[in-house]
Amino acid sequence: MELNKLTVVQGNDLLEGAYSVTLDEMRLLNLALAQIDSRKPQPDTLYRLFPQDYQRIYGVNPTSSHRQLREAAESLMKKPVTIYKPDVKTGKVRTVQLSWFSRLEYVSSDDHSAVVLRFGQDVAPYLYELKESFTKLNFANIAKLDTPFSVRLYGWLIKAKNLYGRRSGKAIEVTLDLNWMREKAGLAGKYEDYRDFRQKLLEPTINRINANTDISVVWEPVKQGRTVMSIKFAYVDESTPEASKPLRPRLPRRPRAVAGSALEGEWARRCIAIFEEYRDKLSAYDVDEKATLPDLRKLSGWYKMIGEKNKQKEILSEVSARSKKAVA
């Protein structure tokens, strides 16, 4: 199990759900989530979590890893996650409680003890076949965090990076309401005094995130009058070298050639090769970066010139879909 290759992916509604967990419960939950392929449907097989993995990844005492894993699973089974769903018809917000697991068992043996589980049917839509509105976290980063709140805050910050994309040379900014953070982290009624919140929770959490993850965070209070209402975070992503957005390439000038001639076809193929390489670079820079619609229409025209009807239809379908989305 290579930690750097593992990810924890959740739908944003679940990522921002309200729940209270201990550190052991959070670690077990993320260890289970890291086994999910969020692109695929929920499998029929069950997930198996082994005490030796739990001990190795989190540095837990080997003599207590079996007990910690089992107790965390049993207690998490009884703790729902609350999500908030707006009702399109009424405009009201529905409060929905979901169970993390629909099945839980413990296999006990000297060599192969394991917690065996299956995620619940109601929580599954926020974990499987995710195509939009989700956040992907690097498991190696969250595995180094040793408080539930530091894991939650790290996830909320990374969500902003996914929403706004990589912005070369600029910090990503997120403002989170104090009461919102307390509620989501299951801390309602705790740290109500701002000084207490700052000294005992916020500052130690930021220190943990800066020391153990791929982002560097600074923060400042946001006041309403004299009262601190929220925290403005700003951070830079240090996981990859800073990249600049690819520039649109210059394309070769159209030759004076008869329509349908070999010379025109050769020019169209050159344009396609150059422009498809540009599209690949855009996607590598940021998955949400797209070529402009006028350029895509040109690309479909070049494919038409060389008789690539399937590619022409594919590009035109993308143009149509994006045009409808822009109108909506």
Rosetta blueprint (number, residue, H / E / L):
1 M L
2 E L
3 L H
4 N H
5 K H
6 L L
7 T E
8 V E
9 V E
10 Q E
11 G E
12 N H
13 D H
14 L H
15 L H
16 E L
17 G L
18 A E
19 Y L
20 S L
21 V L
22 T L
23 L H
24 D H
25 E H
26 M H
27 R H
28 L H
29 L H
30 N H
31 L H
32 A H
33 L H
34 A L
35 Q L
36 I L
37 D L
38 S L
39 R L
40 K L
41 P L
42 Q L
43 P L
44 D L
45 T L
46 L L
47 Y E
48 R E
49 L E
50 F L
51 P H
52 Q H
53 D H
54 Y H
55 Q H
56 R H
57 I H
58 Y H
59 G L
60 V L
61 N L
62 P H
63 T H
64 S H
65 S H
66 H H
67 R H
68 Q H
69 L H
70 R H
71 E H
72 A H
73 A H
74 E H
75 S H
76 L H
77 M H
78 K L
79 K L
80 P L
81 V E
82 T E
83 I E
84 Y E
85 K E
86 P E
87 D L
88 V L
89 K L
90 T L
91 G L
92 K L
93 V E
94 R E
95 T E
96 V E
97 Q E
98 L E
99 S L
100 W L
101 F E
102 S E
103 R E
104 L E
105 E E
106 Y E
107 V E
108 S L
109 S L
110 D L
111 D L
112 H L
113 S L
114 A E
115 V E
116 V E
117 L E
118 R E
119 F E
120 G L
121 Q L
122 D L
123 V L
124 A H
125 P H
126 Y H
127 L L
128 Y L
129 E L
130 L L
131 K L
132 E L
133 S L
134 F E
135 T E
136 K E
137 L E
138 N E
139 F H
140 A H
141 N H
142 I H
143 A H
144 K L
145 L L
146 D L
147 T L
148 P H
149 F H
150 S H
151 V H
152 R H
153 L H
154 Y H
155 G H
156 W H
157 L H
158 I H
159 K H
160 A H
161 K H
162 N H
163 L H
164 Y H
165 G L
166 R L
167 R L
168 S L
169 G L
170 K L
171 A L
172 I E
173 E E
174 V E
175 T E
176 L E
177 D E
178 L H
179 N H
180 W H
181 M H
182 R H
183 E H
184 K H
185 A L
186 G L
187 L L
188 A L
189 G L
190 K L
191 Y L
192 E L
193 D L
194 Y H
195 R H
196 D H
197 F H
198 R H
199 Q H
200 K H
201 L H
202 L H
203 E H
204 P H
205 T H
206 I H
207 N H
208 R H
209 I H
210 N H
211 A H
212 N H
213 T L
214 D L
215 I E
216 S E
217 V E
218 V E
219 W E
220 E E
221 P E
222 V E
223 K E
224 Q E
225 G L
226 R L
227 T E
228 V E
229 M E
230 S E
231 I E
232 K E
233 F E
234 A E
235 Y E
236 V E
237 D E
238 E L
239 S L
240 T L
241 P L
242 E L
243 A L
244 S L
245 K L
246 P L
247 L L
248 R L
249 P L
250 R L
251 L L
252 P L
253 R L
254 R L
255 P L
256 R L
257 A L
258 V L
259 A L
260 G L
261 S L
262 A H
263 L H
264 E H
265 G H
266 E H
267 W H
268 A H
269 R H
270 R H
271 C H
272 I H
273 A H
274 I H
275 F H
276 E H
277 E H
278 Y H
279 R H
280 D H
281 K H
282 L H
283 S H
284 A H
285 Y H
286 D L
287 V L
288 D L
289 E L
290 K L
291 A L
292 T L
293 L H
294 P H
295 D H
296 L H
297 R H
298 K H
299 L H
300 S H
301 G H
302 W H
303 Y H
304 K H
305 M H
306 I L
307 G L
308 E L
309 K H
310 N H
311 K H
312 Q H
313 K H
314 E H
315 I H
316 L H
317 S H
318 E H
319 V H
320 S H
321 A H
322 R H
323 S H
324 K H
325 K H
326 A H
327 V H
328 A L
